[in-house]
Amino acid sequence: MESMTFELTKHAREVLDERQIPIEWVERTMISPELRLPDPDDPDIERRFLRIPEFEGRVLRVAVNNKVVPELVISVFFDRNMRNKL
């Protein structure tokens, strides 16, 4: 797997801790998303989605500002609406 550099906002770090989402799942989603969509409200934000087999195939959504270097992860959560769409 390729190495990727990105940073997490304070909010993203808190969410990972609160929801016990492994950073490795975020890394996989950042590197190899199954789907990329623009955020409808912010042109600097991209939503990346990946099914996580270890978590019953639920879909992780990572919102990332991909206009900065390194990319900045804004938020991370499991998107129930995408579960049957990937």
Rosetta blueprint (number, residue, H / E / L):
1 M L
2 E L
3 S L
4 M L
5 T L
6 F E
7 E E
8 L E
9 T L
10 K H
11 H H
12 A H
13 R H
14 E H
15 V H
16 L H
17 D H
18 E H
19 R H
20 Q L
21 I L
22 P L
23 I H
24 E H
25 W H
26 V H
27 E H
28 R H
29 T H
30 M H
31 I H
32 S L
33 P L
34 E L
35 L E
36 R E
37 L E
38 P E
39 D L
40 P L
41 D L
42 D L
43 P L
44 D L
45 I E
46 E E
47 R E
48 R E
49 F E
50 L E
51 R E
52 I E
53 P H
54 E H
55 F H
56 E L
57 G L
58 R E
59 V E
60 L E
61 R E
62 V E
63 A E
64 V E
65 N E
66 N L
67 K L
68 V L
69 V L
70 P L
71 E E
72 L E
73 V E
74 I E
75 S E
76 V E
77 F E
78 F E
79 D L
80 R H
81 N H
82 M H
83 R L
84 N L
85 K L
86 L L
